[in-house]
C-alpha cells in the first residue's frame, strides 16, 4: 500500500513479539521486531498485560506478567518479575524470584526467593527457598523448607521448621515443630511444642501438654501447665510441676518442684527438692508436701523434710536437718544431725551423735553414741550406751539403764555451792548441816 496513511492500515488488537515495525536509524529507514523494544502487550485475559518476547502468560482477567516465563492465570493476579513463577489465585502476587507459586484462593503473596508456594487465602511468603504457606492467613518470612500449614500460623525463618497449629509461631532455628494451637518455638533446633499454648526454646526440648514450657536441652514438659527451664534431660510430667535447672531430674507428680541438681525425683504432690544429687521425694498416703533442700541420696515422703546431708530419710511430717544416714520416721520426729541416728517415736528428737535411737513418745537424746530412749517422755543427755526404758526418766552418764519411772540416773553426782541453811528454800531442796550431813527441806 504505497502512500497509505496509518489510519488506513488494517487494525490489530494483539501485538506479537515478532511483529515488524519501521524505524529510522542513522537516517536510514529499516524494520525491526517489536520484541526488541521490550514493549508491554496485552495478554489473553481481559485487560491483562505481558512483557512481550519473554514467554510470559497473562491469562487471567486484569492480570499482569513481567519477567521471563511467568504465568499469571488468576483474576487480577500479578507477577512483577523473576523466572518460572506462577500466580493463579484471585488477586495473588509474586513479586519476583524463581519457580514461586501464589495459588491460594485469594490474596496470596510470594515476595521472592525460589520454589516457594503460598497455597491458601491470604497466605504470605517473604522469601527464602522451598517454603510452603498452606494455612489461612499463614506467613513465612524466609528461610529454607519451612511450612506454615494451619490458620494464622507463622514461621520467621530458619530451616525445616513446621508451624502446624492454629495461631502457632516459630521464630527461627531448624527442625522445630509448633503443633499445638497458639504454641510457639522461640528458636533453637529439634524442639517440639505440641501442646496448646505451649512454648519451647533451645535444643531437643518437648512441651507436649497445654500451657507447658520447656527451655534448655533435651528437657520435656508433658504435664498440664508444667515448666522445665534450663539444664539438660529434665522431665516435668506432673500437672503444674516445675524444674528450674540441673540434669536428669524428674518431677512427675502434680505441683512437684525441683530447683536443680542431678538425678533427683520429686514424685509426691506439692513436694520440693531444692538441689543436690539422687534425692527422692516419694509418694505417700498423706496430702504430700515432702521437702529436700539438698544433699545426696536423701529420701522424704508424707510431708517429711530433709535439710541436707547424705542417705537421710524423713516421713510423716518428720525432719532431718542434716548428717549422714539419719532417719526421722514418725509424726513430727526430728534428727538435727549426726550419723545413723533414728527418731521413730512421735515428737521424738535427736540433736546429734552417733547410732542413737529415740523411739518413745516425745523422747529425746541430746547427743552421744549408741543411746536408746524408748519410754514416754524419756531423755538422755549425752554419754554412750545408755538405755531409758521407763517413762519420764532421764539419764546423764555412761552405760546406764533405767530401773524406775520419773527418775534421773547419773554415774556420779557432784553438787557445788550447797546452802548451809534451809531458810528460804522450797520443799525438797538440799542443804548442808555442818560439814558432812546433807539434809532435804521437808
C-alpha positions as CSV (number, residue, x, y, z in Angstrom):
1,X,0.0,0.0,0.0
2,X,2.2,2.9,-1.3
3,X,1.5,6.3,0.2
4,X,-1.1,4.8,2.6
5,X,-2.0,6.6,5.8
6,X,-1.5,4.8,9.1
7,X,-5.2,5.2,9.8
8,X,-5.9,3.2,6.7
9,X,-3.8,0.2,7.7
10,X,-5.6,-3.0,9.0
11,X,-6.3,-2.8,12.8
12,X,-5.0,-5.5,15.1
13,X,-5.7,-5.7,18.9
14,X,-3.0,-8.3,19.6
15,X,0.7,-7.4,19.0
16,X,3.1,-10.3,18.8
17,X,6.6,-10.2,19.9
18,X,7.8,-11.0,16.3
19,X,5.7,-8.2,14.7
20,X,7.7,-5.9,12.3
21,X,7.7,-2.2,12.7
22,X,9.5,0.5,10.7
23,X,12.2,2.7,12.4
24,X,14.7,5.3,11.2
25,X,18.2,4.6,12.4
26,X,21.1,6.9,11.4
27,X,18.9,8.4,8.7
28,X,18.1,5.0,7.2
29,X,14.6,3.6,7.3
30,X,14.5,-0.1,8.3
31,X,12.4,-2.6,10.1
32,X,12.8,-4.4,13.4
33,X,10.9,-6.8,15.7
34,X,8.6,-5.4,18.4
35,X,10.3,-7.5,21.0
36,X,13.5,-5.5,20.6
37,X,11.7,-2.6,22.3
38,X,10.7,-4.6,25.4
39,X,7.2,-3.3,24.9
40,X,4.3,-4.5,27.1
41,X,1.5,-6.0,25.3
42,X,-2.0,-7.4,26.1
43,X,-2.3,-10.9,27.4
44,X,-5.0,-13.4,26.7
45,X,-7.1,-12.3,29.7
46,X,-9.3,-9.2,29.6
47,X,-7.3,-6.1,30.3
48,X,-4.2,-8.2,31.0
49,X,-0.6,-7.3,30.3
50,X,2.6,-9.2,29.5
51,X,6.2,-8.3,28.8
52,X,6.5,-9.4,25.1
53,X,9.2,-11.6,23.9
54,X,9.8,-13.3,27.3
55,X,7.5,-16.3,27.2
56,X,5.2,-14.8,29.8
57,X,1.5,-15.6,30.0
58,X,-1.3,-13.4,31.4
59,X,-4.4,-15.4,31.0
60,X,-6.4,-14.1,33.9
61,X,-8.6,-11.1,33.6
62,X,-6.8,-7.9,34.8
63,X,-3.6,-10.0,35.3
64,X,0.0,-8.9,34.8
65,X,3.0,-11.0,33.9
66,X,6.5,-9.5,33.7
67,X,9.9,-11.1,33.9
68,X,10.5,-14.4,32.0
69,X,8.4,-17.5,31.5
70,X,6.0,-16.5,34.2
71,X,2.2,-17.3,34.3
72,X,-0.5,-15.1,35.7
73,X,-3.5,-17.3,35.5
74,X,-5.9,-15.9,38.1
75,X,-8.1,-12.9,38.1
76,X,-6.2,-9.7,39.0
77,X,-3.0,-11.6,39.6
78,X,0.4,-10.1,39.3
79,X,4.0,-11.3,38.6
80,X,6.4,-8.4,38.8
81,X,9.4,-10.2,37.6
82,X,11.6,-13.3,38.0
83,X,11.6,-16.6,36.2
84,X,9.2,-19.5,36.0
85,X,6.7,-18.1,38.6
86,X,3.0,-18.8,38.8
87,X,0.3,-16.6,40.2
88,X,-3.0,-18.4,39.9
89,X,-5.2,-17.4,42.9
90,X,-7.5,-14.5,42.8
91,X,-5.6,-11.2,43.5
92,X,-2.5,-13.2,44.2
93,X,1.0,-11.8,43.7
94,X,4.5,-13.0,43.0
95,X,7.0,-10.1,43.2
96,X,9.9,-12.0,41.8
97,X,12.4,-14.8,42.3
98,X,12.3,-18.2,40.6
99,X,9.7,-21.0,40.4
100,X,7.5,-19.5,43.1
101,X,3.7,-20.0,43.2
102,X,0.9,-18.0,44.7
103,X,-2.1,-20.3,44.3
104,X,-4.3,-19.6,47.3
105,X,-8.0,-18.8,46.7
106,X,-7.3,-15.1,47.1
107,X,-4.7,-12.5,48.0
108,X,-1.8,-15.0,48.5
109,X,1.7,-13.4,48.1
110,X,5.2,-14.6,47.4
111,X,7.7,-11.7,47.6
112,X,10.7,-13.5,46.2
113,X,13.1,-16.4,46.7
114,X,12.9,-19.8,44.9
115,X,10.4,-22.7,44.8
116,X,8.1,-21.1,47.4
117,X,4.4,-21.8,47.5
118,X,1.6,-19.8,49.1
119,X,-1.4,-22.0,48.6
120,X,-4.1,-20.7,50.9
121,X,-6.2,-17.5,51.0
122,X,-4.2,-14.5,52.4
123,X,-1.1,-16.7,52.8
124,X,2.3,-14.9,52.5
125,X,5.9,-15.9,51.9
126,X,8.6,-13.2,52.2
127,X,11.4,-15.1,50.5
128,X,13.8,-18.0,51.0
129,X,13.6,-21.4,49.3
130,X,11.2,-24.3,49.2
131,X,8.8,-22.8,51.8
132,X,5.1,-23.7,52.0
133,X,2.4,-21.4,53.5
134,X,-0.8,-23.5,53.2
135,X,-2.8,-22.2,56.1
136,X,-5.4,-19.4,56.0
137,X,-3.5,-16.1,56.7
138,X,-0.3,-18.1,57.3
139,X,3.0,-16.4,57.0
140,X,6.6,-17.4,56.3
141,X,9.2,-14.6,56.4
142,X,12.0,-16.6,54.9
143,X,14.4,-19.5,55.4
144,X,14.5,-22.9,53.7
145,X,12.0,-25.7,53.6
146,X,9.7,-24.2,56.3
147,X,5.9,-24.9,56.5
148,X,3.1,-22.9,58.0
149,X,0.1,-25.2,57.5
150,X,-2.6,-24.0,59.8
151,X,-4.8,-20.9,60.1
152,X,-2.8,-17.8,61.3
153,X,0.4,-19.9,61.7
154,X,3.8,-18.2,61.3
155,X,7.5,-19.1,60.7
156,X,10.0,-16.3,60.9
157,X,12.9,-18.2,59.2
158,X,15.4,-20.9,59.7
159,X,15.3,-24.4,58.1
160,X,12.8,-27.3,58.0
161,X,10.5,-25.8,60.6
162,X,6.8,-26.7,60.7
163,X,4.1,-24.5,62.3
164,X,1.1,-26.7,62.1
165,X,-1.1,-25.4,64.9
166,X,-3.6,-22.6,64.6
167,X,-2.0,-19.3,65.7
168,X,1.2,-21.2,66.2
169,X,4.6,-19.5,65.8
170,X,8.2,-20.4,65.1
171,X,10.7,-17.6,65.3
172,X,13.6,-19.4,63.7
173,X,16.1,-22.3,64.1
174,X,16.0,-25.7,62.5
175,X,13.8,-28.8,62.5
176,X,11.4,-27.3,65.0
177,X,7.6,-28.2,65.3
178,X,4.9,-25.9,66.7
179,X,1.9,-28.2,66.5
180,X,-0.4,-27.0,69.3
181,X,-2.9,-24.2,68.9
182,X,-1.2,-20.9,69.9
183,X,2.0,-22.8,70.6
184,X,5.5,-21.3,70.0
185,X,9.1,-22.2,69.4
186,X,11.3,-19.2,70.1
187,X,14.4,-20.7,68.4
188,X,16.9,-23.5,68.5
189,X,16.8,-26.9,67.0
190,X,14.7,-30.1,67.1
191,X,12.2,-28.6,69.5
192,X,8.5,-29.6,69.7
193,X,5.7,-27.5,71.1
194,X,2.7,-29.9,70.5
195,X,0.5,-28.8,73.5
196,X,-1.9,-25.9,73.1
197,X,-0.3,-22.6,74.3
198,X,3.0,-24.4,74.9
199,X,6.5,-23.0,74.3
200,X,10.0,-24.3,73.7
201,X,13.4,-22.8,73.2
202,X,16.9,-24.4,72.9
203,X,17.8,-27.9,71.7
204,X,15.6,-31.0,71.5
205,X,13.1,-29.8,74.0
206,X,9.4,-31.0,74.2
207,X,6.4,-29.2,75.5
208,X,3.6,-31.7,74.9
209,X,0.8,-30.6,77.2
210,X,-1.4,-27.4,77.3
211,X,0.4,-24.3,78.7
212,X,3.6,-26.2,79.2
213,X,7.1,-24.6,78.8
214,X,10.4,-26.3,78.0
215,X,13.7,-24.4,77.6
216,X,17.3,-25.8,77.7
217,X,18.5,-29.1,76.2
218,X,16.5,-32.3,75.9
219,X,14.0,-31.3,78.5
220,X,10.4,-32.4,78.5
221,X,7.4,-30.7,80.0
222,X,4.5,-33.1,79.5
223,X,2.2,-32.2,82.4
224,X,-0.5,-29.6,82.3
225,X,1.0,-26.2,83.0
226,X,4.4,-27.8,83.6
227,X,7.7,-26.0,83.3
228,X,11.2,-27.2,82.6
229,X,13.6,-24.2,82.3
230,X,17.3,-24.7,81.8
231,X,19.6,-27.7,82.3
232,X,19.5,-30.9,80.4
233,X,17.4,-34.1,80.2
234,X,14.9,-33.0,82.8
235,X,11.2,-34.2,82.8
236,X,8.3,-32.3,84.3
237,X,5.4,-34.7,83.8
238,X,3.1,-33.8,86.7
239,X,0.4,-31.2,86.4
240,X,1.7,-27.8,87.4
241,X,5.2,-29.3,88.1
242,X,8.4,-27.4,87.6
243,X,12.1,-28.0,87.1
244,X,14.3,-24.9,87.0
245,X,17.7,-26.5,86.0
246,X,20.1,-29.3,86.6
247,X,20.3,-32.6,84.8
248,X,18.3,-35.8,84.7
249,X,15.7,-34.6,87.2
250,X,12.1,-35.8,87.2
251,X,9.1,-34.0,88.7
252,X,6.3,-36.4,87.9
253,X,3.5,-35.5,90.4
254,X,1.2,-32.5,90.4
255,X,2.7,-29.3,91.9
256,X,6.1,-31.0,92.4
257,X,9.2,-28.9,92.1
258,X,13.0,-29.4,91.6
259,X,15.3,-26.4,91.8
260,X,18.3,-28.1,90.2
261,X,20.9,-30.7,90.9
262,X,21.4,-34.1,89.3
263,X,19.2,-37.2,89.2
264,X,16.6,-36.0,91.6
265,X,13.0,-37.3,91.6
266,X,10.0,-35.4,93.0
267,X,7.1,-37.8,92.8
268,X,4.8,-36.6,95.6
269,X,2.2,-33.9,95.1
270,X,3.4,-30.5,96.5
271,X,6.9,-32.0,97.0
272,X,10.0,-29.9,96.7
273,X,13.7,-30.7,96.0
274,X,16.0,-27.7,96.1
275,X,19.0,-29.4,94.6
276,X,21.7,-32.0,95.3
277,X,22.1,-35.4,93.8
278,X,19.9,-38.5,93.7
279,X,17.3,-37.2,96.2
280,X,13.8,-38.7,96.1
281,X,10.5,-37.2,97.4
282,X,8.4,-40.3,97.1
283,X,4.6,-40.8,97.0
284,X,2.9,-41.2,100.4
285,X,-0.6,-41.6,101.8
286,X,-1.0,-38.1,103.1
287,X,-1.6,-34.8,101.2
288,X,2.1,-34.6,100.2
289,X,4.5,-31.7,100.7
290,X,7.7,-33.6,101.2
291,X,10.8,-31.4,101.1
292,X,14.5,-32.0,100.4
293,X,16.7,-28.9,100.4
294,X,19.8,-30.6,99.0
295,X,22.4,-33.2,99.8
296,X,22.9,-36.7,98.3
297,X,20.6,-39.7,98.2
298,X,18.1,-38.5,100.7
299,X,14.5,-39.7,100.7
300,X,11.5,-37.9,102.0
301,X,7.8,-38.8,101.9
302,X,4.5,-37.9,103.5
303,X,5.4,-34.3,104.3
304,X,8.8,-35.1,105.6
305,X,11.7,-32.6,105.4
306,X,15.4,-33.0,104.9
307,X,17.8,-30.1,105.0
308,X,20.8,-31.8,103.5
309,X,23.4,-34.4,104.2
310,X,23.5,-37.9,102.8
311,X,21.4,-41.0,102.9
312,X,18.9,-39.5,105.3
313,X,15.2,-40.4,105.5
314,X,12.2,-38.4,106.7
315,X,8.5,-39.2,106.7
316,X,5.1,-38.3,108.3
317,X,5.9,-34.6,108.9
318,X,9.3,-35.5,110.3
319,X,12.5,-33.6,109.9
320,X,16.2,-34.4,109.4
321,X,18.3,-31.3,109.3
322,X,21.5,-33.0,108.1
323,X,24.1,-35.5,108.8
324,X,24.6,-39.0,107.3
325,X,22.3,-42.0,107.4
326,X,19.8,-40.5,109.8
327,X,16.1,-41.4,110.0
328,X,13.0,-39.5,111.3
329,X,10.1,-41.8,110.7
330,X,7.2,-40.8,113.0
331,X,4.9,-37.8,113.3
332,X,6.9,-34.6,113.9
333,X,10.0,-36.5,114.9
334,X,13.4,-34.9,114.2
335,X,17.1,-35.5,113.9
336,X,19.2,-32.4,113.8
337,X,22.4,-34.1,112.6
338,X,25.0,-36.8,113.4
339,X,25.4,-40.2,112.0
340,X,23.0,-43.2,111.8
341,X,20.5,-41.8,114.3
342,X,16.8,-42.8,114.4
343,X,13.9,-40.8,115.7
344,X,10.9,-43.2,115.4
345,X,8.7,-42.1,118.2
346,X,6.0,-39.4,117.8
347,X,7.5,-35.9,118.6
348,X,10.9,-37.6,119.4
349,X,14.1,-35.7,118.9
350,X,17.8,-36.5,118.5
351,X,20.2,-33.5,118.5
352,X,23.2,-35.3,117.2
353,X,25.7,-38.0,117.9
354,X,26.0,-41.5,116.5
355,X,23.8,-44.6,116.4
356,X,21.2,-43.1,118.8
357,X,17.6,-44.2,118.8
358,X,14.7,-42.2,120.2
359,X,11.6,-44.4,119.9
360,X,9.5,-43.3,122.8
361,X,6.7,-40.8,122.6
362,X,8.2,-37.3,123.0
363,X,11.5,-38.8,123.9
364,X,14.8,-37.0,123.3
365,X,18.5,-37.7,123.0
366,X,20.9,-34.7,123.1
367,X,23.9,-36.4,121.7
368,X,26.5,-39.1,122.4
369,X,26.5,-42.5,120.9
370,X,24.6,-45.8,121.0
371,X,21.9,-44.4,123.3
372,X,18.3,-45.5,123.3
373,X,15.3,-43.6,124.7
374,X,12.3,-45.9,124.3
375,X,9.9,-44.8,127.0
376,X,7.4,-42.0,127.0
377,X,8.9,-38.6,127.8
378,X,12.3,-40.2,128.4
379,X,15.6,-38.4,127.7
380,X,19.3,-38.9,127.5
381,X,21.8,-36.1,127.9
382,X,24.8,-37.3,126.0
383,X,27.1,-40.1,127.0
384,X,27.0,-43.6,125.4
385,X,25.4,-47.0,125.7
386,X,22.5,-45.6,127.8
387,X,19.0,-47.1,127.8
388,X,15.9,-45.4,129.2
389,X,13.0,-47.9,129.3
390,X,10.9,-46.1,132.0
391,X,8.6,-43.2,131.4
392,X,9.6,-39.7,132.4
393,X,13.1,-40.9,133.3
394,X,16.4,-39.3,132.3
395,X,20.0,-40.5,132.1
396,X,23.1,-38.4,132.3
397,X,26.2,-40.5,132.1
398,X,27.6,-43.7,130.5
399,X,26.3,-47.3,130.3
400,X,23.2,-46.7,132.4
401,X,19.9,-48.5,132.1
402,X,16.8,-47.0,133.9
403,X,15.0,-49.1,136.6
404,X,12.1,-46.9,137.6
405,X,9.9,-44.1,136.3
406,X,10.2,-40.4,136.9
407,X,13.9,-40.7,137.9
408,X,17.2,-39.1,136.8
409,X,20.0,-41.5,136.6
410,X,23.7,-40.5,136.8
411,X,27.0,-42.3,137.3
412,X,28.2,-39.7,139.8
413,X,26.7,-36.5,141.1
414,X,28.6,-33.5,142.3
415,X,26.8,-30.6,143.9
416,X,28.7,-27.3,144.5
417,X,27.7,-24.2,146.4
418,X,25.3,-26.2,148.7
419,X,23.3,-23.9,151.0
420,X,24.2,-24.2,154.7
421,X,20.7,-23.2,155.9
422,X,17.2,-24.2,154.9
423,X,16.0,-20.6,155.3
424,X,14.1,-19.6,152.2
425,X,14.5,-22.9,150.4
426,X,11.5,-24.7,148.9
427,X,10.4,-28.2,149.9
428,X,12.7,-30.8,148.5
429,X,15.7,-28.6,148.3
430,X,19.1,-29.9,149.6
431,X,21.1,-28.0,152.2
432,X,24.2,-28.9,154.3
433,X,24.2,-29.2,158.1
434,X,27.6,-29.0,159.5
435,X,30.4,-30.3,157.3
436,X,29.2,-33.8,156.3
437,X,25.5,-34.0,156.6
438,X,23.1,-33.3,153.7
439,X,19.5,-32.5,154.5
440,X,16.3,-32.1,152.5
441,X,13.8,-29.4,153.2
442,X,10.5,-31.2,154.2
